[in-house]
Amino acid sequence: MTRPRVVIAEPLASEPVAWLRERAEVIDAPDPESLERELPAAEGLVVRTYTKVTGETLARAPRLRVVGRAGVGLDNIDLDACRERGVEVVSTPDANTTAVAEYVLSAALAALRPLKPLDRAVAREEGERLRREAVTPKQLADLTVGVLGLGKTGRGVAARFRCLARRVIYFDVEEFAEAERHGAEPVTFDELLESSDVLTLHVDARAENHGLIGAAQLAKMKPDAVLVNAARGVIVDEGALAAHLGRHPHARAVIDVFEPEPFTEDCALLRRPNALLTPHIAAATATAKLAMSWVVRDVMDALERTRG
């Protein structure tokens, strides 16, 4: 029996790829040119973050039966177009919750309690001076953490901060039972902005969320609040955030996602001393990468169910 052809557009962990090679003809297409070349014969397609699956993509892949997203969000996949063509879409919605939640926690602590390691022995007088300079004005146990979006990742973040912060609040357009909130209190969007000492974003990239955090929203935040974005770059107006950070030197932003990505030299946040930028690494643990890569199991399941 002929094995189905699966195209992998972005790198996956080696163990799931080896598993898939035992069951399918696997083609690596790590760049747009090779992907374009392989699409016509593809029955399965596995993507991560940067490959867009649009109606045009599907038109060039007449044999495609399933798209696997090694990750959580599906905003890089046109779900309506897939549905119209009978292409199944599978993903790994729980794979990186822990990794992202840990990143957000470490990002908040890095902003509130930055570590300045010693690289040499120091005399007592200098040591005392360094200790005085290291005193920070805030500690997490005294603060309110706001979570924008209480989906799987937002709930994971809320659960961890609930153990450490004075209060955890959230805003979401959906309603959640108390047991699902992990102690987080529902508030209005405006109250979330106004009350949060740390505000972390966990909404998707649907059109209504583009620029959701702009000049008007930033103006409602505390002048020394910490903003963490490990969700999608389009959620935050980078120019407005850069201006806000310029006006409020005690404010902090930790940004892991950008629009475009990777960011270019003209990124408005690049040279703001109170902005800490990281290269989309919130889910970058070996455990999470492996769990996301096992989307290949669901891809094979779909191919076997739809075998002609």
C-alpha positions in Angstrom: 0.0 0.0 0.0 1.3 3.4 -0.9 2.3 5.5 2.1 0.8 9.0 2.3 3.0 12.0 1.6 3.4 14.4 4.4 5.3 17.7 4.0 6.9 19.3 7.0 7.3 23.1 6.6 9.1 24.0 9.8 11.4 22.0 12.1 10.0 19.5 14.5 11.6 17.4 17.3 13.5 14.4 15.9 11.6 11.6 17.7 8.1 12.4 16.3 9.6 12.9 12.8 11.3 9.5 13.0 8.0 8.0 14.1 6.2 9.6 11.1 8.9 8.4 8.6 8.0 4.8 9.6 4.4 5.4 8.5 4.5 8.0 5.7 6.7 9.5 3.0 8.0 12.6 4.8 9.3 15.6 2.8 11.1 18.5 4.4 10.2 21.8 2.9 11.9 24.4 5.1 11.7 27.4 2.7 8.9 28.9 0.5 10.5 27.6 -2.7 10.6 24.0 -1.6 7.1 24.2 0.0 5.7 25.5 -3.3 7.4 22.6 -5.1 6.0 20.0 -2.8 2.5 21.2 -2.2 0.9 19.6 -5.3 1.6 16.1 -4.1 1.1 16.7 -0.4 -1.6 14.7 1.4 -0.6 16.0 4.9 1.1 19.3 5.8 2.7 20.1 9.2 3.4 23.8 10.1 4.4 25.7 13.2 4.4 29.5 13.5 5.5 31.2 10.3 3.9 29.1 7.5 0.5 30.5 6.4 -2.1 28.1 5.1 -4.5 30.2 3.0 -7.0 29.6 0.3 -4.2 30.1 -2.2 -2.1 27.5 -0.4 -4.9 25.0 -0.5 -5.5 25.7 -4.2 -2.0 24.6 -4.9 -2.4 21.4 -2.9 -5.3 19.5 -4.5 -4.5 16.2 -2.7 -4.2 17.8 0.8 -6.4 16.1 3.5 -5.0 17.3 6.8 -3.0 20.3 8.2 -1.2 19.8 11.5 -0.3 22.8 13.5 2.5 22.0 16.0 1.4 24.6 18.5 -1.7 26.2 20.0 -3.1 29.1 18.0 -4.6 28.5 14.6 -4.5 32.1 13.3 -1.9 31.2 10.6 -4.4 28.8 9.1 -7.6 29.8 7.2 -10.0 27.5 8.9 -12.9 28.4 6.7 -11.0 27.7 3.5 -9.9 24.3 5.0 -13.5 23.5 5.9 -14.7 24.4 2.4 -12.2 22.0 0.9 -12.7 19.2 3.4 -9.2 19.6 4.8 -9.0 18.6 8.5 -7.0 20.8 10.9 -5.4 19.3 14.0 -3.2 21.0 16.6 -1.7 20.6 20.1 -3.7 22.9 22.4 -2.2 21.8 25.7 1.4 21.3 24.6 3.1 24.5 25.7 0.8 25.8 28.4 3.4 25.1 31.2 6.3 26.5 29.2 4.6 29.8 28.3 3.3 30.2 31.9 6.8 29.7 33.3 8.1 32.3 30.8 5.5 34.8 31.8 6.3 34.3 35.5 10.0 34.7 34.8 9.4 37.7 32.7 7.5 39.4 35.4 10.1 38.6 38.0 12.9 39.8 35.6 11.1 43.2 35.3 10.3 43.5 39.0 13.4 41.9 40.5 16.2 42.1 37.9 19.3 40.0 38.7 22.7 41.7 38.3 25.3 39.0 38.7 28.7 39.6 40.1 31.6 38.8 37.7 34.4 39.4 40.2 35.1 39.6 43.9 34.2 42.9 45.5 35.4 44.6 48.7 32.9 45.1 51.5 32.3 48.8 50.7 31.5 48.1 47.1 29.3 45.1 48.1 27.3 47.3 50.4 26.8 49.8 47.6 25.6 47.1 45.2 23.2 45.8 47.8 21.7 49.2 48.3 21.4 49.7 44.5 19.7 46.3 44.2 16.7 47.3 46.4 13.6 47.2 44.2 10.5 49.2 45.0 8.1 46.2 44.5 7.7 42.6 45.3 5.2 40.3 43.6 3.5 39.3 46.8 2.2 42.9 47.2 0.9 43.3 43.6 -2.1 42.6 41.4 -1.6 40.6 38.3 -4.0 41.0 35.4 -4.6 38.3 32.8 -6.1 39.3 29.5 -7.7 36.2 28.1 -8.4 33.2 30.3 -8.0 30.4 27.7 -5.7 27.4 28.4 -2.6 29.5 28.6 -4.2 32.3 30.5 -5.5 29.8 33.1 -2.1 28.3 33.4 -0.6 31.7 34.0 -3.3 32.6 36.6 -2.8 29.4 38.5 0.9 30.1 38.9 0.6 33.8 39.9 -2.2 33.0 42.3 0.4 31.3 44.5 2.7 34.3 44.5 0.7 37.6 43.9 -1.6 39.4 46.2 -4.4 39.3 43.7 -5.1 37.9 40.3 -7.7 39.4 38.0 -8.8 38.7 34.5 -10.9 39.9 31.6 -12.3 37.6 28.9 -15.3 37.9 26.6 -16.2 34.3 27.6 -17.6 33.3 31.0 -15.8 30.8 33.2 -17.0 28.7 36.1 -15.2 29.5 39.4 -13.4 26.2 39.3 -11.8 27.1 36.0 -10.5 30.5 37.1 -7.7 29.2 39.5 -8.6 32.0 42.0 -8.6 34.8 39.4 -11.4 37.4 39.8 -13.3 38.5 36.7 -13.3 42.3 36.1 -14.1 44.7 33.2 -11.5 45.5 30.6 -11.0 49.0 32.0 -10.6 47.7 35.5 -8.1 45.2 34.3 -6.0 48.0 32.7 -6.4 50.3 35.7 -5.7 47.8 38.5 -2.9 45.6 37.1 0.6 46.0 38.4 1.5 43.3 35.9 -0.6 42.8 32.8 0.0 39.7 30.7 -1.7 39.1 27.4 -3.2 35.8 26.3 -5.7 36.4 23.5 -5.5 35.2 19.9 -4.8 37.2 16.7 -8.4 37.4 15.4 -9.1 40.7 13.6 -10.8 42.3 16.6 -7.7 41.8 18.7 -5.4 43.7 16.4 -4.1 46.7 18.2 -6.2 45.8 21.3 -3.5 47.4 23.5 -3.0 50.8 22.0 -2.4 54.4 23.2 -5.9 54.7 24.8 -5.5 51.4 26.7 -1.9 52.2 27.8 -3.0 55.6 29.1 -5.3 53.8 31.6 -2.5 51.6 33.0 -0.5 52.5 36.1 2.6 54.5 35.1 4.9 51.8 36.6 3.0 48.7 35.4 4.7 45.8 33.7 3.3 44.6 30.4 4.1 41.1 29.2 3.2 39.9 25.7 3.9 36.3 24.8 0.8 35.8 22.7 0.8 37.5 19.3 2.6 40.6 18.1 -0.5 42.2 16.5 -2.2 42.6 19.8 0.0 45.5 20.8 0.6 48.7 19.0 4.4 48.8 19.2 4.6 52.5 18.4 2.1 53.4 21.1 3.9 51.2 23.6 7.3 52.7 22.8 5.8 56.2 23.3 4.3 55.1 26.6 7.6 53.7 27.8 9.3 56.9 26.9 6.8 58.9 28.9 6.9 56.6 31.9 10.5 55.5 32.7 9.3 53.3 35.6 7.0 51.3 33.3 8.4 48.0 32.0 7.5 45.8 29.0 8.7 42.3 28.3 7.8 41.4 24.7 8.3 38.0 23.1 6.2 38.4 19.9 6.3 41.0 17.2 4.7 42.2 14.0 6.5 41.6 11.7 8.5 38.8 13.1 11.4 38.7 13.4 11.5 42.4 14.0 13.7 44.7 12.0 16.0 47.6 13.0 13.2 50.1 12.8 11.2 48.3 15.6 10.0 51.1 17.8 10.8 49.1 21.0 14.3 48.1 20.1 16.2 50.9 21.9 13.8 51.5 24.8 15.8 50.8 28.0 12.6 49.8 29.8 11.7 47.2 27.2 13.0 43.7 27.4 12.7 41.9 24.0 13.1 38.2 23.5 13.0 36.2 20.2 9.6 34.3 20.5 11.0 31.8 23.1 8.0 31.5 25.5 7.4 27.9 24.4 11.1 27.1 24.1 11.5 24.1 26.4 12.4 20.7 25.1 9.3 19.3 26.7 7.0 21.7 25.0 8.8 21.3 21.6 8.4 17.6 21.8 4.8 17.7 22.8 4.0 20.1 20.0 5.8 17.9 17.5 3.7 14.9 18.4 0.9 16.6 16.3 2.2 14.1 13.7 0.1 11.4 15.5 -3.1 13.3 14.8 -2.0 14.0 11.2 -1.5 10.2 10.6 -4.9 9.4 12.3 -6.6 11.9 9.9 -4.8 10.4 6.9 -5.8 6.9 7.8 -9.4 7.9 8.4 -9.7 9.6 5.1 -7.7 7.1 3.0 -9.4 6.6 -0.3 
